[in-house]
Amino acid sequence: MIKSLRLPALLLLAAPLLGGCFAAVVGGAAAGASAAHDRRSFAQVIDDKNIQLSAYDNFNKDKELALKNNVSITVYNGVMLLAGEVRTPELKERAERRVEGFEGVRKLVNDIQVREPEGFWSQRRDNTITAHTKTALLDIVDLPGFDPTRVNITTVHRTVYLMGLLTREEADRVAEVARNVAGVERVVRVLEYKD
């Protein structure tokens, strides 16, 4: 019985020492499933996920920002997107300062709106819009080589943010499809072009 408890006890004691490794493993596992069809390298997919996790960790240390506002952080191919709502211009600047300076971030896009953050039901509606947009992209079957899993979709306050590494033709079609999804008020391209 004592022998069977040694390994779990050692792992529990070592966990604080392996915090950075744990983040890399979690980021790698989360990235593994989608990396098969991605145009980014596997290493870039893992880097993006780890940057995103680290940015959220740093952001959440500011309890006023994390608990009283609604900010989404997305990282794709070294581009970090901040979207959502904060109550004051100072909080918008503070949110950007909390996440800037991460190694591997080539560009930071801050599209946080200064307004009263929306509640639970509005966020649920945004999640539904994201799901409907992802489903609608499955209808794009006439573009050779197009894979809808290459498009990262984030929806905040009925604004759909498109991230990915696409051809211009793919980007135009994706934006057109997203614009026609019920409930979408605005489409923002945070895309990089392959051609």
C-alpha positions in Angstrom: 0.0 0.0 0.0 2.8 2.5 0.9 4.7 1.7 -2.3 1.6 2.5 -4.4 1.3 5.9 -2.8 4.9 6.9 -3.4 4.6 7.9 -7.1 1.5 10.0 -6.7 3.0 11.7 -3.7 6.2 12.5 -5.6 4.3 13.9 -8.5 2.2 16.0 -6.2 5.4 17.4 -4.6 7.0 18.0 -8.0 4.0 19.7 -9.6 4.9 23.3 -8.4 8.4 22.8 -9.8 7.1 21.8 -13.2 4.6 24.6 -13.7 6.1 25.8 -17.0 6.3 22.2 -18.3 2.7 21.6 -17.3 1.6 24.6 -19.4 3.6 23.3 -22.4 2.0 19.9 -22.1 -1.5 21.3 -21.7 -0.9 23.6 -24.7 0.5 20.8 -26.7 -2.4 18.5 -26.0 -5.0 21.2 -26.8 -3.2 22.0 -30.0 -2.6 18.5 -31.2 -6.0 17.7 -32.4 -6.4 20.8 -34.6 -2.8 20.9 -35.8 -3.3 18.2 -38.4 -5.1 20.5 -40.8 -3.5 23.8 -39.8 -1.3 25.8 -42.1 0.8 26.9 -39.1 3.7 24.6 -38.1 3.0 22.3 -35.2 5.5 24.3 -33.1 3.6 27.6 -33.9 0.3 26.0 -32.9 1.8 25.0 -29.5 3.5 28.5 -29.1 0.2 30.2 -29.8 -1.7 28.1 -27.3 1.0 28.6 -24.6 1.1 32.4 -25.2 -2.7 32.5 -24.9 -2.6 30.5 -21.7 0.2 32.7 -20.3 -1.6 35.9 -21.3 -4.8 34.8 -19.6 -2.8 33.9 -16.5 -1.2 37.4 -16.4 -4.5 39.1 -17.2 -6.4 37.2 -14.4 -3.9 38.5 -11.8 -5.7 41.9 -12.1 -8.9 41.0 -10.4 -10.8 44.2 -11.4 -10.1 43.4 -15.1 -10.8 39.7 -14.8 -13.9 39.7 -12.7 -15.8 42.9 -13.6 -15.2 43.1 -17.3 -15.5 40.8 -20.4 -12.3 40.3 -22.3 -11.4 37.5 -24.7 -7.8 36.8 -25.7 -7.0 34.8 -28.8 -3.6 34.1 -30.4 -3.1 32.8 -33.9 0.2 32.7 -35.7 1.8 35.2 -33.3 -1.1 37.7 -33.6 -2.9 38.4 -30.3 -6.5 39.6 -30.4 -8.1 41.3 -27.4 -11.9 41.7 -27.8 -14.7 42.4 -25.4 -15.9 45.2 -23.1 -14.4 47.1 -20.3 -16.0 50.0 -18.3 -13.3 52.7 -18.8 -10.6 53.8 -21.3 -8.1 53.3 -18.5 -9.1 49.7 -18.1 -8.7 49.1 -21.9 -5.2 50.4 -21.7 -4.5 48.4 -18.6 -5.8 45.2 -20.3 -3.4 45.8 -23.2 -0.5 46.4 -20.7 -1.3 43.1 -18.9 -0.8 41.0 -22.1 1.9 42.9 -24.1 5.5 41.9 -24.4 5.1 38.1 -24.7 7.9 36.6 -26.7 6.5 35.3 -30.0 3.7 37.9 -30.4 4.3 39.8 -33.6 1.2 41.9 -33.5 -1.3 42.9 -30.9 -4.8 43.9 -32.0 -6.8 45.6 -29.2 -10.5 45.8 -30.2 -11.9 46.1 -26.7 -14.9 48.3 -26.6 -15.4 50.8 -23.7 -18.9 50.1 -22.5 -20.8 48.2 -19.9 -20.0 44.5 -20.2 -22.8 42.3 -21.4 -24.2 39.6 -19.2 -24.4 35.8 -19.3 -27.2 35.6 -21.9 -25.5 37.9 -24.3 -22.3 35.8 -24.0 -24.4 32.6 -24.6 -25.8 34.3 -27.8 -22.2 35.0 -28.9 -21.3 31.4 -28.4 -24.3 30.4 -30.5 -23.2 32.8 -33.3 -19.7 31.2 -33.2 -21.2 27.7 -33.5 -23.5 28.7 -36.4 -20.6 30.5 -38.2 -18.4 27.4 -37.9 -21.2 25.2 -39.2 -21.9 27.6 -42.1 -18.3 27.4 -43.2 -18.8 23.7 -43.8 -20.9 24.7 -46.9 -17.8 26.1 -48.6 -17.0 23.0 -50.7 -16.1 24.6 -54.1 -12.8 26.1 -53.0 -10.0 23.6 -53.7 -8.0 22.9 -50.5 -10.2 25.0 -48.2 -10.6 23.5 -44.7 -13.0 25.4 -42.3 -10.9 24.2 -39.3 -8.2 26.6 -40.4 -10.4 29.5 -39.4 -10.5 30.6 -35.8 -13.7 32.3 -34.9 -14.3 34.4 -31.9 -17.6 36.3 -31.3 -18.0 39.2 -28.8 -21.0 41.4 -28.7 -22.3 40.1 -32.0 -19.0 40.9 -33.7 -17.3 37.9 -35.4 -13.5 38.0 -35.4 -11.9 35.8 -38.1 -8.3 34.7 -37.6 -6.3 32.4 -39.8 -3.8 31.9 -42.6 -5.9 31.9 -45.7 -5.8 32.8 -49.4 -7.5 36.0 -50.3 -10.3 34.1 -52.1 -10.8 31.9 -49.0 -10.8 35.0 -46.8 -13.4 36.8 -48.9 -15.7 33.7 -48.9 -15.3 33.2 -45.2 -16.2 36.8 -44.4 -19.2 36.7 -46.8 -20.5 33.5 -45.1 -19.9 35.0 -41.6 -21.8 38.2 -42.5 -24.9 36.2 -43.5 -25.1 34.2 -40.2 -28.2 35.3 -38.1 -27.3 37.7 -35.4 -24.0 38.9 -36.7 -23.7 42.7 -36.7 -20.1 43.1 -37.7 -17.2 40.9 -39.1 -13.6 41.8 -38.4 -10.8 40.2 -40.3 -7.7 39.6 -38.3 -6.4 37.4 -41.1 -3.0 36.8 -42.7 -2.9 36.0 -46.4 -1.1 32.9 -47.7 -0.9 34.4 -51.3 
